């Protein structure tokens, strides 16, 4: 059963809808000159020659300088590809022009295929300044402008290689609001980096996976140049001093965990170095962080719709959590950097995360700490049933193959079932304990998730509608999943999972009175 309803409370008109075109004289009066990117971008683009140079040095080091004709051909093709990429990027950047004309940002680019884009300033949701090490050497930054349309070719706008002073001035111009009352005091710091949080960094990063990806990529490159992966593996095991099979497995696992944890700490430290979360003079939120690549994002306070406290499993077991912004425009972008920038804090102690959330939403104590209503026990039974089916189905298939092929598969099947069934029960119970919903002042609260537990505090005036979903199993148990639709969610809706149908309808009615009235029959 699905009952989508919409109030239109948080919907915004399309650019120019219901507005008269500005007069020519007024437009010319407020039109600034066309500006171009900084000329030092020519030097920045030389970074595209680094990959072929590193590939040549790496291969020469592995083969002790023995480069045959085939290696020269491959390296030459690699250098040619990156040279073409560099030339194409230069043409794109050298033909880019931009200006702010009244309340419109205009950007044009292209040599053969000219592209021109206009972005109304009232559609801008955030302005992100990033600078990788190459840009920082020359004092340049990249400006990413997030709009209400989200990411993709028709969404965000990027201006590369601007001077930092010009980029800061452009950001202030785009985010300036006529009705904003600037603060008389300096920027108000909400949170800044505490190196005691370093202990949470290995719990919230895929360091081991990063090591495996890098190792697999290196083996793939070596294999392409004729170096056998077995030689590399034997060299690594010999370096670790491993002799037998089990010794190799144990030492390899320990080395992977140590290197992975160190990599996780290094990646997280680089990402959150110099972290500051503050509210500027126009009440906009600004996040600054990064060591090698600096990042700075401003979120228009008018676009904030709530806050989300996220607890990945490992971080939750360590007593930590993260805080993320719930804001229109930011969540729908496809740009990974901008999407990550909605995260307002690194892994911090859970109590500190709730303090940051309280300051961001302007309510003390934080609504994310409010007591939530538990869900029916039928929701727990559903999770246990799914866990049992998820374990027994593949184990039964494995046992069937064992009866036909070899008894070894039978032993693998029952051992797997004996180990995975208790683990599945623990995950099912954890997923049930995560469920909850409530109303707290002007926010509705929903909590869900097993591997990643999310507690969302969403402003009630940002609710667009409700979608009520019932599967056949939910109908037999009297349960339903209520999805609260909002423009501030990347997926379009936040779920209230496996709630009693009558209780869910009453909850939806309390959130926005009268919204479901045309779709509900009252006794």
N, C-alpha and C positions, 0 to 999 in steps of 0.2 A: 504494500500500500504506500503510495507516495502522494503527499499533499503539499506541493510547493506553493507558498504564498509570498507576496512581495508588498512592502509598504512604500518603497521608494524614498525612505528617509535618508539614506546615505548615498543615493545615486547622484551623479553630477552631470550637468548638461554637456553636450559635445562642444568643442571649441567653437565659439562664434554663434552658438544656438541662442536665438532670442535676443541678439545684440545687433545693433546697427553698425555698419562698417564705419570706421573712423574717417573723419574728413581728411582731405588731402593736405590742407594747410596745417592741421594739428599733427598729422603723421610726420610731415617734413620738419616741424618744429622740434619734435622729440626724437628724430632719427639721428643716430650717431654714425660716425664713419665706419666703413668696413675695416676690420682688423684681420691680420694674418697671424699664423703661428710663428713662433720664434725660429730664426734661421739656424740655431744650433741643433735643430732636429736632424740636419744633414749628418752631423757627427754621431748623434744617437743611433741612427739607422745602421751604423757600422757594426752594431751588435749582431746582425744577421750573418756576419762572417765568422763569428766565434764558434758556432757548432761544427763547421767543416774543419776549422783549425784544431779544435779539441779532439775531433774524431781522428785526424791524422796523427796527433801526438799520442793518443791512447793506443792506436794500432801499432805505431812504431815502438812504443814501450813494451807492448805484449810480445811482439815478434822480434824484439831486439834490433829494430831498424831494418829488417829484411822486407822491403816493399817490392812486390813483383808488379808485372804489367797490369794484371787484373785489379790489384789494389789501387794502382794509380787511376785506372779508368773509373772505378767506383767512387773514389775520393773526388775526382774531377766532376763527375755527375752530381755528387752531393753539393760541391761548391757552386756549380752552375745553378742548381735549384734555389739555393739560398740567395744567390746574387740576383736572380729574377725576382724573388720575393722582395728583396731590398729595393730594387728599382721600382717595382709596383707600388710599394708603400711610400716611396719618395714622391711619386707623381700624385698619389692621393693626398698626401699631407701638404705639399707645396701649393696645391690648388684650393685648399680649404680657406674660406673666409667666414667671418661671423660678425654680428653686431647686435646691439640691443636697441630696437626701435620702439619707443614708447613702452608698452607692456608686452612686446613680442621679441623673442629671441629668434634671429634669422641665421641660418647656417647654409652655406653652399659649398660644393666640392665637386671634383671631377674634371677631367680634361676633355675626353671624347664624349662620355655620357655624363652630362651635367646634372647634378642633383641639388635641389633647393628645398629647404625645410624651414617651417615656421613653427615655433613652440610658444603658445601663450604662457606668460609667467604664472598665471593663476592655476595652470595645470601641472606645475613643477612640484614634485613631492620631496625631492632631496637633491643635494649637490655633493658629489663625492670627489675628493682630491686624492690621487694616488701618485706615487713616484717610485719606480723601481730603481735599483742602484745606478743604472745608466743615466736616467733622468736626473737623479740627485747629484751626480757629478757635475752637471751643467746648470744646476739650480732650476730645473724645469719640473712641471707636474702635468698629469693628465686629469682633465675635468670630465666627469661623467654626470649627466643630468638625467635624473629619473623623473618620468612623467606619469600621469594617471593611467596611460595606456599600458604600462608595464614594459617588459623587454622585447627584444626582437628587432627586426628591421624597421618596424613602424613605431618602436617604443623609445628606448633611451637614446640620448645623444652624447657623443664623445668628442672632446676637443683635446688633441694631444699636443704636447710640447708647448705649454704656456709658461711664462715666468710666474713664479709663485705669487709675487705681489699682484700681477694682473689676474691670476686665478682667484685669489682671495677677494679682490675687488669685484670680480664678476659674480662670485658666489653671494657676496653681500647684496649686490644689485638685484640678483634673481630672487633672493629670499626675503628682500625687504617688503614689509607690509605697511600699507598706509594706516591701518588701524592699530598697529602695534605700539605699545607704550614702552620705550626702551628703559631698561633698568639704569639707575644712577650708580649702582655699585659695579664692581668688576664681575667678570664671569664667575658664576657659582659652580664650584666643583661638586659633582655628585659622587664620583668615585675615581680613584687613581690606583696605579699599579702597586700592589703589595707583594714583595717577593716571597712572603710566606705562602702565597698561593701556588708557588712552584710545585708543591707536592701534589696538586691536583692535575697538573699538566699531563703526566703519563696516563691518567685515567680518562682523558677526553680527547685523545689523538690516536690516529691509526699509524703509530710508529712502526710496528712490526709489519703491517701491510705495505708501508712505504719502502721498507728495506727489501721486502720480497719483490716489489714492482721494479725497483732499481736494479736488483740482482738479475731478475729475468730479462730486463731490457739490455743489460750489459752482456749477458750470455747470448742474446739474440744478435747483438751487433757483432760479437766475436765470431759467432757461427757464420754470419754473412761474409766475414773476411777469411773464412776457412780455418778458424781456430776451434778445435773440438771442445765442446762443453765438458766432456769427461776429464780432460786435462785440467781445466780450471777447478772442477770439483775435487779432484785428487790433490791439487795444490793447496786448496783451502783446508781440507781434512788433515793434510800433512802439517800445515801451519798450526792447527789446533792440537796436534799430537795424538790424534785418534788412530787406533789400530783396528779394533774389532767393530762389528756392526753396531752392537748396543752402545758401545763407547762413543761411536760416531754420532749416533742418534742423540744421546744425552748431551754431549758437548756441543753439538750443533744447535740443539734446542736452547741450551743455556746461552750460547753466544747470540742466537737470534733474539732472545728476550732482552739481554743486556743492550745490544746494539739498537734494538727497536725502542726500548725505553729511553735511551739516550737521544735517539732521533726524535722521539715524541716530545721530549723536553726542549730540544733545540728548535723544532718547528714551532711549538707553542710560544717559546720565549721570543723568537723572531717575530711572530705574528702579533704579540701583545706588548712588545717593548714600548715603553713610554706611554702606556695606556692612560687616557684621560676621558672621562665622561662628564660633560658640563652642560649648563644651560646658558646660552649667550644672551646678549642684551635685548634681543627680540623674542626671548623665551623659546627659541629653537634649541633642539638637542644636538650636540656636536660630539662625535666620537673620534679620537685621534689615537693611533697606535701604529706599530711597525718599526722594525730596525733596518733591514736592508730595503724593503719596500714600505714606505710610509703611506698610511691611509688616513684620510680625514673625510668624514661624512656628516652633513648637517641634515637633520630631519625636521621638517616644518611641524611645529607644535600643533597646528590646526589639523594635521593629518593623523595625529596619534589617536588610536581607538582603544588602547589597552596595553597589556603587558603579558608576557608568557614566561613562566619559570620552567626550564627544561632540565631533566635529570636523566642522562644516559646511565645505563645499568652500572658500569664500573664507577662512574663518578658518584652515583647515588650510594653505592656501598661504602665509598670513602667519605660520605657526609657532605658532598659538594653539590652545586647546582650552577646553572647559567641563567642569565636574563636576556630576553629578546623583546624587541619592540613589535607591537601589533599596530601597523600603520598602513593607510591606503597607499597604493602605488608601489611601496617597497617590496611587498611580498610577491607581487606578480611579475617582477622583473626576471628575465632569463639570464642576466649577467651574474655569474657566480660570485664575483667580488662584491657587487652591490647587495646581492642576496645575503651573503655572509655578514655584511656590515650591519644588518638589522640586529645582529647579536650584540647586546649592549655590555656584556662583561665576559671575561674568561671564566674558567671554573673557579668558583669561590665557595667559602663555607655557606651552608644552606641558609643560616640566619642572615648573613650579609647579603645574599641574593634577594631575600624578602625585603631587606632594608632598601636596596636599590630600587626594587619594584615599587615600594611605597612612595619613594621620592619621585619616581617617574610619573606615576598616576596621580600624585598629589593627595594620597589618603594614608593616614597613619592610625592603626597598623595597616599593613598591606592587605588588600582583599585576597591575595593568594594564600594567606594564612588562616582564612576563615574556615570554620567547620563545614564539611560537606555532607550532604545526605547520602547514606549508603544505598547501594542498589540491591534488588531482590536476590535471594539465594539461587534463583533460577539462572541468573547470570553466571554464578560460579559453576553450576552444573554444566552449562553450555561450554565453558572453557575447559573443564576437565574432559568432557566428551571429545572435544576437538583435539586435545592433547593426546588422548588415547588413540584416536583414529590416525593422527599424524605419525604415531610411533608404530602401531600394529600393522598398518597397511604395507609399508615397505618391508617390515620384518616378515610378514606373512609371504610376500612375494619372494623374499630371499630364502625362506624356508622351503617354498615350493620348488625353487631352483635347486636347493640342496638335495631334495628327495630324488630329483631327476639326474643331477650331475655328480655332486660330491658331498659327503657328509660334513666337510669343512664349512660349507655355507650354512648348514643347520646350526652348528655351534656359534657361528658369527651372528645368526639371527637371534638365538635365545640370549646370548650375552648382550647384544645391542638392546633387546627389549628390557632386560633386567636393569640396564644402566639408564636408558632413556625414559622409561616410564616414571620413575621417581622424579627425574629432572623435569619432565613435562608437567607433573603434578605441582611442583614448586613454581614453575612459570605460570601455570593456570591460576594458582592462588595469588601470586604477585599481581597478575593482570586484573584479578577481581578486586584486590585491595586498592588498586589505583583508581577504580571507578568512583565517581562522585560528581555532584552538581549542587549548586546553591545560588541564591541571590544575596548580594552584599552591597547595599547602598545603590549606587548607579551602575554597578557591574553585575553581570552574570558570570558564574564560575562553572567551568567544566574541567574534569581531570580524567585522563585516560592514558593508556600505553603500558607495555610490559618492558621491552628492551629500552625504550626511551619514554619516560613518564613526563607528560606535559600537563601543567596547570595553567589554564588560560583565564585571565580576567578581561572580559570584553565589555565595553560600554554598551548599555542597553539601547541608547539612541543610535547606535551604528548597526542595529539588526535590520536587515532587509527583509528577511522572511524565514520560514521554516520548511524543511523537507523531512517528512516522516516516512521511514522505511521499515517494513516488516518482512522478514524472510518467513518461509513456511515453519521453520523451527521456532522462530520468535513468536509467531502467532499461536502455536500450541502452548507456549510458556507464558503468554500474555505480556510479552516484552516488545519493545520497539526501539529503534535508534532515531533520535531527533538530531537533525543537522541544522545548526543555526547559520544561515547564510549572511555573509558580510563582505564588503569590498576590501577588507583588510586582511583576508586570508588567501594564501597562494592557491589552495585547492578550492576556494570558494565558500567553504563552510567548516565550522568546528563541530565535532560530533559530541552528543551526549549518548553514550552507547548503553544498550541493554537496560533501559529504564522501564519501569512499569508503565503501561500505556496510559492509564488514567492519571498517574502522577506526572508523566511527561506532558500531557495535555494541560494539566493545571500549571505546571512550571512555565510552559510556553505562554499561557494566558497571563501569568504574573509578570513575565518579562516585558511583553508588549500587549497591554490589555486591548481586546477586541480584534487582534490580528487574525486569529483563527476562528472568529465567530461565524463567518459564512460557511465554514467547513465542518463544524462540530454541532451535533445534536445533543441538547441537554435534557436530562431526565426531569 
